[in-house]
Protein backbone atom coordinates (compact mmCIF):
# COMPACT_ATOMS: atom_id res chain seq x y z
CA UNK A 1 0.00 0.00 0.00
CA UNK A 2 1.30 3.46 -0.92
CA UNK A 3 0.68 6.44 1.33
CA UNK A 4 -0.60 9.56 -0.41
CA UNK A 5 -0.53 13.11 0.96
CA UNK A 6 -1.87 16.26 -0.63
CA UNK A 7 0.53 19.06 -1.53
CA UNK A 8 -1.02 21.25 1.19
CA UNK A 9 -0.38 18.61 3.83
CA UNK A 10 3.19 18.09 2.63
CA UNK A 11 3.83 21.83 2.82
CA UNK A 12 2.46 21.95 6.37
CA UNK A 13 4.60 19.00 7.38
CA UNK A 14 7.80 20.55 6.11
CA UNK A 15 7.13 23.67 8.19
CA UNK A 16 6.79 21.63 11.40
CA UNK A 17 9.36 19.77 13.42
CA UNK A 18 8.62 16.07 13.69
CA UNK A 19 5.83 15.76 16.21
CA UNK A 20 5.82 13.07 18.87
CA UNK A 21 2.58 11.29 19.70
CA UNK A 22 1.50 8.37 21.83
CA UNK A 23 -0.75 5.79 20.20
CA UNK A 24 -2.84 3.66 22.55
CA UNK A 25 -4.50 0.57 21.10
CA UNK A 26 -6.86 -1.60 23.13
CA UNK A 27 -9.38 -4.35 22.53
CA UNK A 28 -9.15 -7.65 20.68
CA UNK A 29 -6.55 -8.19 17.97
CA UNK A 30 -9.19 -9.07 15.33
CA UNK A 31 -8.16 -7.55 11.97
CA UNK A 32 -4.97 -5.79 13.07
CA UNK A 33 -2.96 -7.61 10.41
CA UNK A 34 -5.12 -5.75 7.87
CA UNK A 35 -5.44 -2.36 9.58
CA UNK A 36 -1.81 -1.90 10.69
CA UNK A 37 -0.50 -0.99 7.24
CA UNK A 38 -3.00 1.84 6.86
CA UNK A 39 -2.27 3.03 10.39
CA UNK A 40 1.42 3.23 9.54
CA UNK A 41 0.59 5.25 6.42
CA UNK A 42 -1.59 7.67 8.37
CA UNK A 43 1.14 8.28 10.94
CA UNK A 44 4.08 8.46 8.51
CA UNK A 45 6.11 11.54 9.40
CA UNK A 46 5.28 11.34 13.11
CA UNK A 47 7.51 10.12 15.92
CA UNK A 48 5.34 7.43 17.51
CA UNK A 49 5.48 5.61 20.82
CA UNK A 50 3.09 2.67 21.08
CA UNK A 51 1.17 1.64 24.19
CA UNK A 52 -0.68 -1.62 23.57
CA UNK A 53 -3.07 -3.78 25.54
CA UNK A 54 -5.00 -6.73 24.18
CA UNK A 55 -6.63 -9.97 25.29
CA UNK A 56 -5.45 -13.56 25.03
CA UNK A 57 -8.18 -14.37 22.49
CA UNK A 58 -8.19 -12.69 19.09
CA UNK A 59 -11.91 -11.90 19.32
CA UNK A 60 -14.53 -11.53 22.04
CA UNK A 61 -15.50 -14.48 24.22
CA UNK A 62 -18.91 -12.87 24.75
CA UNK A 63 -21.83 -11.90 22.53
CA UNK A 64 -22.64 -8.43 21.18
CA UNK A 65 -24.94 -6.89 18.59
CA UNK A 66 -22.43 -7.76 15.84
CA UNK A 67 -21.00 -10.93 17.36
CA UNK A 68 -23.36 -13.91 17.33
CA UNK A 69 -20.91 -16.52 18.62
CA UNK A 70 -18.18 -16.25 21.27
CA UNK A 71 -14.60 -16.88 20.21
CA UNK A 72 -12.05 -19.16 21.84
CA UNK A 73 -9.28 -18.57 19.28
CA UNK A 74 -6.07 -17.68 21.10
CA UNK A 75 -3.55 -15.11 19.88
CA UNK A 76 -0.98 -16.68 17.58
CA UNK A 77 2.79 -16.44 17.95
CA UNK A 78 2.87 -14.25 14.84
CA UNK A 79 0.32 -11.84 16.28
CA UNK A 80 2.28 -11.57 19.51
CA UNK A 81 5.44 -10.82 17.53
CA UNK A 82 3.65 -7.99 15.72
CA UNK A 83 2.59 -6.45 19.03
CA UNK A 84 6.01 -6.85 20.61
CA UNK A 85 7.72 -5.23 17.63
CA UNK A 86 5.63 -2.10 18.23
CA UNK A 87 5.61 -2.15 22.03
CA UNK A 88 8.01 -4.48 23.87
CA UNK A 89 6.04 -3.81 27.07
CA UNK A 90 2.61 -4.61 25.61
CA UNK A 91 0.16 -6.38 27.90
CA UNK A 92 -2.04 -9.39 27.25
CA UNK A 93 -4.98 -9.76 29.63
CA UNK A 94 -7.72 -12.33 30.06
CA UNK A 95 -11.43 -12.03 30.72
CA UNK A 96 -13.90 -14.09 32.73
CA UNK A 97 -17.64 -13.76 33.31
CA UNK A 98 -20.23 -15.29 35.57
CA UNK A 99 -23.65 -16.06 34.12
CA UNK A 100 -25.08 -13.05 35.92
CA UNK A 101 -22.39 -10.81 34.42
CA UNK A 102 -23.15 -12.13 30.94
CA UNK A 103 -26.81 -11.30 31.42
CA UNK A 104 -26.08 -7.77 32.65
CA UNK A 105 -25.65 -6.49 29.11
CA UNK A 106 -26.56 -3.88 26.52
CA UNK A 107 -27.30 -5.15 23.00
CA UNK A 108 -25.96 -8.53 24.22
CA UNK A 109 -22.59 -7.00 25.21
CA UNK A 110 -21.88 -7.45 28.94
CA UNK A 111 -21.23 -4.27 30.85
CA UNK A 112 -18.28 -6.04 32.43
CA UNK A 113 -16.71 -6.30 28.95
CA UNK A 114 -17.20 -2.55 28.53
CA UNK A 115 -15.46 -1.98 31.85
CA UNK A 116 -12.63 -4.36 30.88
CA UNK A 117 -11.95 -2.21 27.81
CA UNK A 118 -12.00 1.07 29.72
CA UNK A 119 -9.66 -0.36 32.35
CA UNK A 120 -7.26 -1.30 29.53
CA UNK A 121 -7.37 2.31 28.30
CA UNK A 122 -6.56 3.49 31.81
CA UNK A 123 -3.62 1.09 32.11
CA UNK A 124 -2.11 2.28 28.85
CA UNK A 125 -2.62 5.94 29.70
CA UNK A 126 -0.97 5.37 33.07
CA UNK A 127 2.06 4.05 31.19
CA UNK A 128 2.00 7.13 28.96
CA UNK A 129 1.97 9.36 32.03
CA UNK A 130 4.76 7.45 33.76
CA UNK A 131 6.95 7.64 30.66
CA UNK A 132 7.54 11.33 31.30
CA UNK A 133 7.64 11.97 27.55
CA UNK A 134 6.13 15.25 26.34
CA UNK A 135 3.73 14.25 23.56
CA UNK A 136 1.92 16.59 21.19
CA UNK A 137 -1.23 14.52 21.66
CA UNK A 138 -2.42 11.03 22.54
CA UNK A 139 -4.46 8.97 20.09
CA UNK A 140 -6.61 6.14 21.49
CA UNK A 141 -8.16 3.54 19.20
CA UNK A 142 -8.72 -0.17 18.59
CA UNK A 143 -7.00 -2.83 16.52
CA UNK A 144 -9.94 -3.27 14.14
CA UNK A 145 -10.15 0.39 13.06
CA UNK A 146 -9.07 1.21 9.50
CA UNK A 147 -8.00 4.85 9.12
CA UNK A 148 -8.39 7.04 6.05
CA UNK A 149 -7.19 10.64 5.66
CA UNK A 150 -7.43 11.46 9.37
CA UNK A 151 -5.04 14.42 9.21
CA UNK A 152 -2.99 13.13 12.12
CA UNK A 153 0.22 14.83 11.03
CA UNK A 154 -1.18 18.31 11.59
CA UNK A 155 -3.80 17.51 14.24
CA UNK A 156 -4.03 20.00 17.09
CA UNK A 157 -5.77 19.09 20.34
CA UNK A 158 -6.08 22.17 22.57
CA UNK A 159 -6.12 21.90 26.35
CA UNK A 160 -9.49 20.69 27.70
CA UNK A 161 -10.66 19.65 24.23
CA UNK A 162 -11.16 16.10 23.01
CA UNK A 163 -11.33 15.13 19.34
CA UNK A 164 -13.50 12.11 18.61
CA UNK A 165 -14.64 9.90 15.77
CA UNK A 166 -18.07 8.39 15.30
CA UNK A 167 -21.23 8.26 13.24
CA UNK A 168 -23.52 11.28 13.41
CA UNK A 169 -27.01 10.38 14.51
CA UNK A 170 -30.01 12.05 16.11
CA UNK A 171 -32.01 11.49 19.26
CA UNK A 172 -30.65 8.17 20.54
CA UNK A 173 -26.99 8.54 21.54
CA UNK A 174 -25.44 11.03 23.93
CA UNK A 175 -23.82 13.86 21.91
CA UNK A 176 -25.71 12.42 18.90
CA UNK A 177 -22.60 10.38 18.10
CA UNK A 178 -22.64 6.60 17.70
CA UNK A 179 -19.37 4.66 18.10
CA UNK A 180 -17.83 7.51 20.12
CA UNK A 181 -15.56 5.00 21.87
CA UNK A 182 -13.77 3.81 18.70
CA UNK A 183 -11.17 6.55 18.24
CA UNK A 184 -10.37 9.78 20.07
CA UNK A 185 -7.45 12.11 20.75
CA UNK A 186 -6.65 14.14 23.83
CA UNK A 187 -4.14 16.67 25.05
CA UNK A 188 -1.62 14.97 27.37
CA UNK A 189 -2.40 17.55 30.05
CA UNK A 190 -5.90 16.05 30.29
CA UNK A 191 -4.76 12.46 30.74
CA UNK A 192 -6.01 12.30 34.34
CA UNK A 193 -9.58 12.76 33.10
CA UNK A 194 -9.37 9.08 32.13
CA UNK A 195 -6.87 7.72 34.62
CA UNK A 196 -8.71 9.07 37.66
CA UNK A 197 -12.21 8.03 36.54
CA UNK A 198 -13.47 5.60 39.22
CA UNK A 199 -17.17 5.30 38.38
CA UNK A 200 -17.20 4.86 34.62
CA UNK A 201 -20.42 2.80 34.57
CA UNK A 202 -22.24 4.55 37.40
CA UNK A 203 -25.15 5.48 35.11
CA UNK A 204 -25.29 2.29 33.06
CA UNK A 205 -28.98 1.82 33.82
CA UNK A 206 -29.66 4.97 31.80
CA UNK A 207 -27.45 4.10 28.82
CA UNK A 208 -28.71 2.67 25.53
CA UNK A 209 -25.34 1.54 24.20
CA UNK A 210 -21.84 0.60 25.27
CA UNK A 211 -20.31 3.83 23.91
CA UNK A 212 -22.46 6.17 25.97
CA UNK A 213 -20.22 6.03 29.08
CA UNK A 214 -17.44 7.46 26.90
CA UNK A 215 -19.65 10.23 25.58
CA UNK A 216 -20.71 11.05 29.14
CA UNK A 217 -17.08 11.20 30.26
CA UNK A 218 -16.30 13.58 27.39
CA UNK A 219 -19.13 15.88 28.44
CA UNK A 220 -18.22 15.74 32.12
CA UNK A 221 -14.45 16.16 31.83
CA UNK A 222 -13.82 18.32 28.75
CA UNK A 223 -14.73 21.89 27.86
CA UNK A 224 -15.29 21.02 24.20
CA UNK A 225 -15.99 17.79 22.30
CA UNK A 226 -15.00 18.04 18.63
CA UNK A 227 -16.58 15.43 16.34
CA UNK A 228 -13.87 15.67 13.69
CA UNK A 229 -13.70 12.14 12.28
CA UNK A 230 -16.71 10.54 10.64
CA UNK A 231 -17.40 6.87 10.10
CA UNK A 232 -16.97 5.78 6.44
CA UNK A 233 -15.18 9.04 5.59
CA UNK A 234 -12.22 8.92 7.98
CA UNK A 235 -12.37 5.42 9.39
CA UNK A 236 -14.17 2.12 9.22
CA UNK A 237 -14.26 -0.98 11.42
CA UNK A 238 -13.03 -4.32 10.07
CA UNK A 239 -14.08 -7.07 12.43
Secondary structure, DSSP 8 states (H G I E B T S, - for coil): ------HHHHHHHHTS---EEEEEEES--TTHHHHHHHHHHHTTTSEEEEEEEEESBSS-SS-BTTB-S----B--HHHHHHHHHH-TT-EEE-----HHHHHSEETTEEHHHHHHHHHHHHHHHHHHHHH----SEEEEEETTEEE-S--TTS----TTEEEEEEEE-SSSSGGGEESTTS-EEE-GGGTHHHHT---TTTTGGG-SSTTHHHHHHHHHH-SEEEEEEEBTTTEEE--
